[in-house]
Every structure is written in C-alpha cells, then in structure tokens.
Amino acid sequence: MKKKIILFGSSGLIGSSLKKHLQTHSDIIGVDKVSSKNSDLIFDTSNFNLTKKRVNQIIKSNKKIDGIIICLYPKTNRKKHPKSLNLNFKDFSKEINTHLEPYYNLNKIFIEYFKRNGGGSIINFASIYGSFLPRFEIYKDTNMDMPLYYAMSKSSLIIMTKYLAKLNLKYKIRVNSVSPGGIFDNQNKKFLNKYSKFCSNKNLLKSSDLNGIIEFLISDYSKKITGQDFVIDDGFTL
C-alpha cells in the first residue's frame, strides 16, 4: 500500500521536485500558501489554529497520514538581507520567528496526531548553515550574503528535530532533518565559481539531488533512523 505523505512547501524549488518524484510511488498531498500545479491545498501554516483546522480536514478526508515533509522557506517582506548586525532586535526576532513558527506549528500538530495513531515520520528541512559557519569569502563582490538570522533559524530547526525525536521515542515517531548545501537557482556567476571550488562535482546541488534521501526517509528502510540531520552538500562543508 502506498504511504500517504503531506508535503508542505510543494510549490518551491525543492518541493516541486520532490512532489514530481515521490508521487510515482507514494500518495503525496502538496500544501503551499501559493497556488501552483504542485499545490493540492493552499493555506498559510504560520497561523496555528488555521493550520490545525486544515490539517484535521486533510486527516478526515484521507483516514490516515503516514508522514510529513516540511520544506518551507518562510520569509518576511524584506527585499534585501541586511548585514548581520544592522537589524534592530525587533526586526531580527521577526525574521527568526517567521521562519520557525510554521515548522513548530506543524511538528506540534503532527506529533499529537502520530501519538494517537501508532507513529509516523516527520522530515524537517534545515541547512548546512545550521551546523557549519559560512565561507564568507564566497559572497565577496556579490550582492549576496548569508545572514545571521538564517543560520540561527536553521540551527534551531536541527536542535528541535533532535529534541522532539528523543522526547517521542516510545511513540514510534521518527523526526529527522535534511540539511542541503546551496541549490542552483541562477545565482551570481562570481558566487558560483567560488562556491564550486569547495565541491566534489564542482557545482551547486540541483533540487533533484535531494529526492533520494527523502525517498529513503519516508520509506520503511529508514524505520530505525530518528533524530538525525542528513547533510547533502557535495562535500562543501568538508
């Protein structure tokens, strides 16, 4: 029987690739806050009560959910990343809270659900910058940056993943995270050239490079794996 998986962030660069790949052998429900061919349902997961209501509707119409994948990249309306200490604390906190709130909401809601229903799998998307300091030199002479609040948000996701995995061991709830390196999206050529010098295959990841690890983590082949962060970066952090 096909596993029934909810994919949050199904319209994004990574999510759209995952949806296309995983639906060949799993029953994938794509959720995003924007309409696209990859979003079966549209709602904003930053609101806890609305999210819980919509999730309950999904569960009711599908009888059972086996797992969820959260590859959201929530952002504020800020058009540019300011330098690390150029934000006041209120705006700095807003950036972190905007990123973490949907992940916290979804983990909380589904852990409650999986406790009542014999277990399940949660996969959170973090980043190499949740556990690895940036190579600041690759951003020099570009309009790009790797802001402090992004690193803090991603490191928090990794810690949350491990904490919740340990807290819920006896409920057969598996919680893991995946930390990709840079994903190719037509970035600045200077950046691409500098980044590639640290990689095995001399390039950034394609979205499809993450399909295999996610396919593995939602399958029964990974049923003994929980509380782990999987770094996929073509050797960039070595």
N, C-alpha and C positions, 0 to 999 in steps of 0.2 A: 504493500500500500504506500502511495506517495505521502511524504511528510508535508504537513501544511505549515508554511512559514510566512510570517509577515515581515516585509522588507520596508523599513522606514527610511525615506530619502531615496525613493526609487527613481526619481527624475534627474538626479545628479550625475556627475561624470562617472563615479564609481557605481552608484546604484543602478543606473540604466544598463550598464554592462552586466552586473550581477543578475538583474531581472531576466535579461535575454538568455543568459547562460543557464541559470538554475531552473527556469520554468520547463526545461526539456525533461527533467526527471523529478521535479518537486512541484507542489501546488503553491505558487507564490502569489501573495496578495501585496501589491505595491501601494504604499501610502506616501504622500508628499503634500506639501501645502500649496504646490503649484500644479496646474493641470498639464498633463502630457500623456503621450501614448503609454508611458510606463507607470502612470499613477492610476490605479484602480479606484482609490478613495482619496479624497482631498480634505485634509484638516490640519490645523496647526497644533503640534504636540507641546507647545510651551505652556498651554493652559491645562492644568492638572484635571480639573473637573470635566472640561470638554473632552479631553483625551480619554479619560476613564469611561465616559459615556459612550464615545465612539468605539472604543476597544470592546466594551461589553456588547455592542451591537454586532461587531465582527465575530466575536465568540459565539453569540447566539445563532448567527446565520451559518456558521461553519462547524458547530458542535465541539471541535477540539482544535487547539493550536499546539503544534509541537515545538516551535521555536520562533525567535525573532532575531532580526539583523538590524542594527541601528547604524546607518552610515550617513547621519545628518551632519550638515555643517552650518549650524545656526549662526547668523550674523546680525549685528546692529545695522543701522542705516549709514554707518560711517563709510565714506568712499575711499579714504586712504588710511593705511596703517601709520599712525604717528610713531615717532621714535619711542623707545621703551619707557622712558620716564617723563614724557611730555604730556601725559594724560593726568588730569586730577583723579583723586581716588574714586570719586563717584562714577566717572566715566570708565575708569579701569575696572571697577567692580561690575559695571553693567556689561562690559564685554565678556567677562568670565561667566557671569550669571546667565547671559543669553545663550552661551554655548552649553553650559552644564545642565540647565533646567530641563530641556526635553529628555536628555539621557537619564537624569534622575527620575523624572516622572515615569518614563517607560519601564525602567528597571523596577521601580517600586510597584507599579501596577501588575507587571507580569510575574514578579516573584510571588505576589499574593495569589495570582491565578495558578501558577505552577505548583504552589504548595497544596492547593486544593485538588489538583488533578494529576498527581503522581509524577511530577517533574517536568523538565523541559530545558531548552538551551537558549541562552542569551549571548549574542555576539555584539560587542561594542567596538566601534571604530575609533581608535586613538591616532597616534602619530609617532614617528621616530623621535620627534621633538618633545614627547612626553618623558623620555628617558635618556636623551642624548642632546648635549649642548650644540647649538647651531655652529656651523662653519661660517662665521660672519664674513669671511673674505669672499665667499661666492656671491654675495649680494652687492659688493662694492662696485660703484659706477653703473648701477642699475636703479630703477625706480622701485625695486622690491626690497622687502625687509621680512624678518621673522620676529614678530612682536612678542614681548614677554608674556602678555596675557594669553596668547595662543599656547605657548609652552606650558604655562601653569594650568590651563584648562585640560590639555591632553594628559599631563601627568596626573591630574586629579581623576580623570577617567580610568587610567590604569590602576590606580590605588583603589578606586571604587569597585572595579571589576574584581580584584583580588579579595577585597574585604567581603563583598557580597557572596563570592564563591565559597569562602571559608565559613561564613555565617550560615549558609544554607546547604551544607554538605549532606545532612541527614534527610533532606527533602528531594534528593536526586535532581537538583537544579544545577546545571552547569553554566558558569559565567566565564567567558573568555574575551579577550580583546585582540584586535589586529592593528598593528602599527605600520602603515605604509611609509615608504620614503616618498620623494617627490613624484607626482603624477604629471605626465606630459600634457600640457594644455596651451601650446604655442607661446611659451614663455620667452622672455628676452634672450637673444642669442648669446650674449656675453655670459649670462647666468647659466645657460645650458652647457656651454663649453667648460665653464669652471666646475659645474656640478659633475659632469661626466668623467672628470679626471679621477674621481674617487670611487667609481663604479666598475664592476666586473665586465659588463657588456657595453660600457661607455655611453649610457643613456639613462633617462628617467624611466620610471615604470609606465607601462600602458595600463589603463583601467582593467583590462582583461587579465593582467598578471596576477590579480587578486582572486580570480574566480576559483582557482584550485584550492586554496586554503579555506575559503568559505564553504565550498562544496564538501570538503573534508570535515569541517567543524560542525556542520548541520547533520552529518551522517552518523550512523551507529559506529563507524570505525573510530570515532573520537569519543566514545562514551566514557572512557576513563580519563579524559582530559578536562580539567577545570582550573580556574584561577591563573591561567597562563596568558602572557602577552606575546603574540607572534609578530616578529619584526620581518617585514618583506621590503628589502631596500637595495637589492643587487650589490650588497657589500658596502654601501655608502658609509655606514657607521663603524666600519672596522678600522 
